[in-house]
Amino acid sequence: MKFGVIILLFSFAIYQVKHKSGFYSGPKIRVINDTEIYFTNVSLFSMPFENLKPRDTSAYQILNFNALKDDSLIYCSSGDNNFARYLEIPKREAVYVTYVIDSIYNDMLYVSTTYTKEE
């Protein structure tokens, strides 16, 4: 009985520390490149992703985000040009989140977001 109470209290303490420290582990996220541009140095929420060829899709990764040290943006490069755009942090109830690089216009990266419960 005492052991169960200790485990319960320890679990609650870990939960509190994770949420108060800004740490967030959430849905699976991926990036789709819906342009004709080859992107390198792709990252979302400070997590690296593989390079994206035109019309390419990355693999899903579990979002591990710490608001105190990570950036809530998508970042990528193409040639000598660097692009970045701030993103809304996904809602906790989302299971799969897809960020689609739709276009670049006037050196601005345009990204759309899709939330789904199934892959």
C-alpha positions in Angstrom: 0.0 0.0 0.0 2.8 2.5 1.0 4.7 1.6 -2.2 1.6 2.4 -4.3 1.1 5.7 -2.7 4.8 6.6 -3.2 4.6 5.7 -6.9 1.4 7.8 -7.2 3.0 10.8 -5.6 6.2 10.4 -7.6 4.1 10.2 -10.9 2.2 13.3 -9.9 5.5 15.2 -9.1 7.0 14.3 -12.5 3.7 15.4 -14.2 3.9 18.8 -12.4 7.6 19.3 -13.2 7.1 18.6 -16.9 4.1 20.9 -17.3 5.5 23.8 -15.2 8.9 23.7 -16.8 7.4 24.2 -20.3 8.3 20.7 -21.5 5.7 19.4 -23.9 5.7 15.9 -25.5 2.8 15.6 -27.8 1.6 14.4 -31.2 3.5 13.0 -34.1 4.5 15.7 -36.5 5.7 15.7 -40.1 6.5 18.1 -43.0 5.3 17.9 -46.6 7.0 20.0 -49.3 4.3 20.9 -51.7 6.6 23.0 -53.8 9.1 22.5 -56.6 12.0 23.6 -54.3 14.6 21.4 -52.6 14.9 22.2 -48.9 17.8 21.5 -46.6 18.3 22.1 -42.9 14.6 21.4 -42.2 13.5 21.7 -38.6 10.3 22.1 -36.7 10.1 23.2 -33.1 13.9 22.9 -33.0 13.7 19.2 -34.0 15.8 18.3 -37.1 14.0 16.6 -40.1 15.5 15.2 -43.2 16.0 17.3 -46.4 12.9 17.5 -48.5 12.9 17.1 -52.2 10.1 18.7 -54.3 6.7 17.1 -53.4 8.4 15.0 -50.7 7.0 14.0 -47.3 9.1 13.5 -44.1 8.6 10.7 -41.6 6.5 11.4 -38.5 8.4 12.3 -35.3 7.0 12.6 -31.8 7.0 16.3 -30.8 9.3 17.1 -27.9 9.0 20.7 -27.2 10.4 22.8 -24.3 9.1 26.4 -24.5 12.1 27.6 -22.4 14.7 26.4 -25.0 13.0 25.5 -28.3 11.6 27.7 -31.0 8.0 27.3 -32.2 8.9 27.7 -35.8 9.6 25.8 -39.0 13.1 26.5 -40.5 14.5 25.4 -43.8 17.1 26.5 -46.4 17.2 26.4 -50.2 20.6 27.3 -51.8 21.8 30.5 -50.1 18.3 31.5 -48.8 17.1 30.7 -45.3 13.4 30.6 -44.5 11.5 30.5 -41.1 8.0 30.9 -40.0 6.5 30.8 -36.5 3.9 28.1 -35.9 1.2 27.5 -33.4 2.1 24.7 -30.9 -0.2 21.7 -31.7 -3.1 21.1 -29.3 -2.6 18.2 -26.9 -5.6 16.3 -28.3 -4.1 16.1 -31.8 -2.5 12.8 -32.6 -1.0 13.5 -36.0 -0.1 17.0 -37.2 1.1 17.7 -40.8 2.8 21.0 -41.7 2.7 21.6 -45.5 5.1 24.1 -47.1 2.7 25.5 -49.7 4.8 28.1 -51.3 7.3 30.9 -51.0 6.2 34.3 -52.1 8.2 37.5 -51.7 10.8 35.6 -49.6 8.0 34.5 -47.2 7.3 30.9 -46.4 3.7 29.9 -46.5 2.7 26.9 -44.3 -0.6 25.2 -43.7 -1.4 22.8 -40.9 -3.6 19.7 -40.7 -4.7 18.0 -37.5 -5.9 14.4 -37.6 -6.6 11.6 -35.1 -5.5 8.9 -37.5 -2.3 8.4 -39.6 
